[in-house]
Structures are given as C-alpha cells and as structure tokens.
Amino acid sequence: MTIRSQSKSPYYKWADECEGWRFVEEPGLSVIRERMPPNTAEVPHCHNAARRFFFVLEGELTITVAGKASTLRKSQGIEVAPGSLGASATETSRALIFSWSAAGNRLSIFAFT
C-alpha cells in the first residue's frame, strides 16, 4: 500500500495549457488529476476499452459524450462507457480541477476532428 501525492506523481502537459498528474498508472487502473485553465477544451476522442469516471474537485466541467453535453460542478461525477466518443471543456472564467480514473485498456485512443 502506497500513499500518493500530487507533488510526487508524474507530471505532464497537454493541449498547450492543461496539466495532469498520474497518481496510479497500472494496466487495470489509471487515476489522474488534471487542471484546465478557463475556456479550454480537449479534442473529441474515444477510449475503446477504458471505462472512465470523472469527478470535479473545483470549477465546472462540461463533458460531451455522444453529442450530449452535461455540466458538472464541484463534488459531482459522471461515468463514461468504453467506446464513447467524448470531450471535456471548461467554459467559465475559473480554472477546472478534476480527477478521473479508468479501468481497462487505454492504448486504443483515437482522435477525431
């Protein structure tokens, strides 16, 4: 059993301004904390085999799955089934901090434009 912290977790940047910290990165489970600056969005994509769960820690997350947008606020979460085309965004003047976890294969990721 290992206690994990953001300061000791592997850090990465994505989409120019967004940041992430990998708390757990194992074949059967990923747990990640991410920060998105105000008014940023990711490219719609699909995880073929990973079941994901997003949980908002601060701010608002707009997540679009299969063309349907849902807005989540602090302490709210949403599950995304494997194979679902989706994207996350923050459309407010506040930064978004959220955590997400995935179980299953994360190697098959396809970006759609």
C-alpha positions as CSV (number, residue, x, y, z in Angstrom):
1,M,0.0,0.0,0.0
2,T,1.4,3.4,-1.1
3,I,0.3,6.9,-0.2
4,R,0.2,9.1,-3.3
5,S,0.5,12.9,-3.5
6,Q,0.4,15.3,-6.4
7,S,3.9,16.6,-5.6
8,K,5.4,13.1,-6.1
9,S,3.2,12.0,-9.0
10,P,4.5,12.1,-12.6
11,Y,3.5,15.4,-14.3
12,Y,2.5,16.1,-17.9
13,K,1.2,18.9,-20.0
14,W,-1.5,18.5,-22.7
15,A,-3.3,20.8,-25.2
16,D,-0.7,23.5,-24.6
17,E,-2.0,24.9,-21.3
18,C,-3.6,21.9,-19.5
19,E,-1.8,19.9,-16.8
20,G,-2.0,16.4,-15.3
21,W,-0.6,14.3,-12.6
22,R,-0.6,10.4,-12.8
23,F,-1.4,9.1,-9.3
24,V,-1.8,5.5,-10.5
25,E,-0.8,4.1,-13.9
26,E,-1.3,0.3,-14.0
27,P,-2.6,-2.0,-16.7
28,G,-6.0,-2.3,-14.9
29,L,-6.4,1.2,-13.4
30,S,-5.4,4.8,-14.0
31,V,-6.1,7.6,-11.6
32,I,-5.3,11.1,-12.8
33,R,-5.8,14.7,-11.6
34,E,-6.0,17.4,-14.2
35,R,-6.2,21.1,-14.4
36,M,-7.7,23.0,-17.3
37,P,-7.4,26.8,-17.4
38,P,-10.5,28.9,-18.1
39,N,-12.1,28.4,-21.5
40,T,-10.1,25.4,-22.7
41,A,-11.2,22.1,-24.3
42,E,-9.8,18.8,-25.4
43,V,-10.1,17.2,-28.8
44,P,-13.0,14.8,-29.0
45,H,-11.7,11.2,-28.7
46,C,-12.6,7.7,-27.8
47,H,-11.1,5.1,-25.4
48,N,-12.0,1.8,-26.9
49,A,-11.8,-0.4,-23.8
50,A,-11.4,2.0,-20.9
51,R,-14.4,2.7,-18.6
52,R,-13.8,6.2,-17.2
53,F,-15.1,8.2,-14.2
54,F,-14.7,12.0,-14.0
55,F,-15.0,13.8,-10.6
56,V,-14.9,17.6,-10.3
57,L,-12.8,19.0,-7.4
58,E,-13.0,22.7,-8.3
59,G,-14.8,24.7,-11.1
60,E,-17.2,23.3,-13.7
61,L,-16.6,20.6,-16.3
62,T,-18.7,20.4,-19.4
63,I,-18.3,16.9,-20.8
64,T,-19.9,15.9,-24.1
65,V,-20.5,12.2,-24.8
66,A,-22.1,11.0,-28.0
67,G,-23.2,14.6,-28.8
68,K,-24.9,15.2,-25.4
69,A,-23.3,17.8,-23.1
70,S,-23.5,17.6,-19.3
71,T,-22.2,20.2,-16.9
72,L,-20.7,19.0,-13.6
73,R,-19.9,21.2,-10.6
74,K,-17.8,20.6,-7.5
75,S,-18.4,17.2,-5.9
76,Q,-20.2,15.8,-8.9
77,G,-19.1,13.0,-11.2
78,I,-20.0,11.1,-14.3
79,E,-19.2,7.7,-15.8
80,V,-18.2,7.3,-19.4
81,A,-18.6,3.9,-21.0
82,P,-15.9,2.3,-23.2
83,G,-16.1,3.2,-26.8
84,S,-17.9,6.5,-26.2
85,L,-16.8,9.5,-28.3
86,G,-16.4,12.5,-26.0
87,A,-14.6,15.6,-24.9
88,S,-14.2,17.7,-21.8
89,A,-14.1,21.5,-21.6
90,T,-14.3,24.4,-19.1
91,E,-16.4,27.2,-20.4
92,T,-16.1,29.6,-17.4
93,S,-13.7,32.2,-16.1
94,R,-12.4,29.8,-13.4
95,A,-9.9,27.1,-13.7
96,L,-11.2,23.5,-13.5
97,I,-9.5,20.9,-11.4
98,F,-10.8,17.3,-11.7
99,S,-9.8,13.8,-11.2
100,W,-10.6,10.9,-13.5
101,S,-9.9,7.2,-13.3
102,A,-10.1,4.5,-15.9
103,A,-10.2,0.7,-15.8
104,G,-9.3,-1.2,-18.9
105,N,-7.0,-0.9,-21.8
106,R,-6.1,2.8,-22.5
107,L,-3.8,2.0,-25.5
108,S,-6.5,2.4,-28.2
109,I,-7.2,6.1,-28.3
110,F,-8.4,7.7,-31.5
111,A,-8.7,11.5,-32.0
112,F,-11.5,12.9,-34.2
113,T,-11.5,16.3,-35.7
